[in-house]
Structure formats: structure tokens, C-alpha cells
Amino acid sequence: MDPALVARARVALRDFTLDAAVEVGSTETMAVAGLSGAGKTTLLRAIAGLLRPDDGLIRFGDETWFDAATGVFVPVERRSVGVVFQHFALFGHLDARANVAFPLEAAGVGRRERRQRADQLLDRLGIAPLARAKPASLSGGERQRVAIARALARNPGVLLLDEPLSNLDPATRAQVTGELRELIAGIARTTVIVTHAYEDAAALAERIAVMERGRIVQTATADVLLAAPATPFVAEFAGTNFLTGVAGPGPDGLTEVTLAGGSLLAVEPASGPVSVTIPPWAIVIGSDGGSARNALTGTITRITPMGSRVRVTTSTPAPVTAEITRAAARELDLRTGSAITLRFKAAECRIVPYEPHAPAGP
């Protein structure tokens, strides 16, 4: 991939220093994801030109927007960038058309052209009938569309969205997520999304840059982050399983890893302290594990619906999460507090270097 946007920014924050870099393709959507307070929005503001980093380089195509080495800093109004803020920041006294046209008015575009461009964008985003509606009368998804239309008014090369799904109620979240994904695909430009939820990042972005305390610790597709997390934090954030133990020779040429609550078999050779990752979807709940060589028993601590799937977290005693279909969950009649057996194949266990870690948080 030949990146269209290259952004490296160093900013001293209160508790740590943001020191992060991302590269995004010309029509790619990347999510910068991590826990609240990790520095994600600071990086977004640096790309937009809403703050000046202490060090770094920000370039889009042939344009340099910031270069600490040469003293270049292009202000936000001169960058080809559109921003959708977390709370949308729509003007309550203006209707949808006027909100969309506002950046054009500030740029000195004539009234007729402003109205024409605004109407085109509202139509493109499927909300043309709402042109005269005020923000207070719109649903969360409709306000989001107006905010995106306003961000696109000046036809920017880069679209930035800060927590685009955080203000939506659960009843409309799934629908709006699908609509937003289609909108972003239709816009087809460099897009960066900030989110604290792995599920949102996976639903909206082609690649995810996971940030921990101001640093990008892994950039990959959602599937890779789940199947091969680079750090314990990435594993916990993405919701995959990351167990620690001591490896040694096992039966049939396999590796046996002794855990706090039992043991498991892995294909990869290893010895001494190790960590083991197991994708949630590779785990079968119940007695029918087919050719699975591993079985862990425990108690269900949490059941989390996720669209058409359900995540079942158990204490074995280390937390282990399985991901199954809703139909399977209903058939198994799973309940919090119930005893459970988790089965999985040795080939699904990936051994990675041991790294002590603290929980990623709630």
C-alpha cells in the first residue's frame, strides 16, 4: 500500500507522552482504537491541525501539513480535512442544510452554490427530505449523517471521525453502524476513525491501529488482532484469549503448557514461561469437541451478545472467552454461574513470548 496520509506526532500529555505514527491509504479506512484516555483524540486533532505537536511529521499526498524539523505548520482551515466530532457539534439554531453549508460560507462560497452543494450532499447521504429540520428533531443517526455531510462540504481528501458511534442508543447502534460502514465505503477517501470499542473498529475499518498509553502497539486487520495479538493488551482489548503458563514436552510430540487452572496442548515447540493465544471462535462449548485435545472446565461469568454472535466468558480460573452463534447459545441454555467445559484443538493454540501484564480494563 502506498500511503496517502503519513502522520507521526509526539505530544506531551499530563500522564504520559503521545508518540504515535499511522499510515493510511488513499481510499482506506483505519481505526485508531484503545481505551479512553490513551491519546487517540489527540492524534486525530494533530492530523486535523487543531493542535501543534511537539515533534513529528504529518503529510498528505504531496502536501506537508506539519514538520517539526522545518517549522512547517499548516492551520486547519488550509488542510484538506473534514472532521466529525464526537458530539457532532451541529448548530442547534440552523437547519440541516444550513449546517452543511456553514463551512462553505466561511470559505466565501456564494449563497446559490452553497445551497446547491449542501443539497447534493444531503441527497447523497440519503437525508434530502430533512434539509429544513433542526438538529433537535433528528435521530442520532440522522444527526450523524448531517455532521458527515458538513465534514464533506469542502470535498476534503481526509475524513476524520471521533467516536462516531458513542452517542447512539443501543436500539439504533447496530443499524447506524451498518449505514455508516456503507457511507464510508461510498465516500472512498482516506478515513481515520477514533474509537474506544474494538467491535466498532472491526465493523468500520479495514485496519486497526491499537493504541496503549500514547503508543501504537499493533496495526493489523481485525482478524489478525484476534488470532495473533502482538501484546497482552491487544489480546484483552480485542477480546481474544491470552493465557500464561510454563511449557514443556507433552504427549505425541506436542507441547504441554501448565496453567494456573490446568494444562493445554499446543503444536508449536516451546519450553519455559510462555503465553498462549486462542481465538474465541475456535472454542467449542460442551462435550462434543470432535478431535479437540484440550478441555478446560470452569464457570460462566459473563454472556455478551454481539450481533448474530454471543461471547461467553468463563473463569477456568483464568478468564477464557468463547464466541458462538446465538442459536447455539439458546440451544445450550447458557446461564451465568453455570459450570461449563471448553474444548479446542492444539493447532488453535499459538505460543508467543511470555510478557507479564496488567488487565486492559473494563
Secondary structure, DSSP 8 states (H G I E B T S, - for coil): ---SEEEEEEEE-SSSEEEEEEEE-TT-EEEEE-STTSSHHHHHHHHHTSS--SEEEEEETTEEEEETTTTEE--GGGSSEEEE-TT----TTS-HHHHHHHHHHHTT--HHHHHHHHHHHHHHTT-GGGTT--GGGS-HHHHHHHHHHHHTTT--SEEEEESTTTTS-HHHHHHHHHHHHHHHHHH-SEEEEEES-HHHHHHH-SEEEEEETTEEEEEE-HHHHHHS-SSHHHHHHHT-EEEEEEEEE-GGG-EEEEETTEEEEESS---EEEEEEE-GGG-EESS--TT--EEEEEEEEEEEEETTEEEEEEESSSEEEEEEEHHHHHHHT--TT-EEEEEE-GGG-EEEE---------
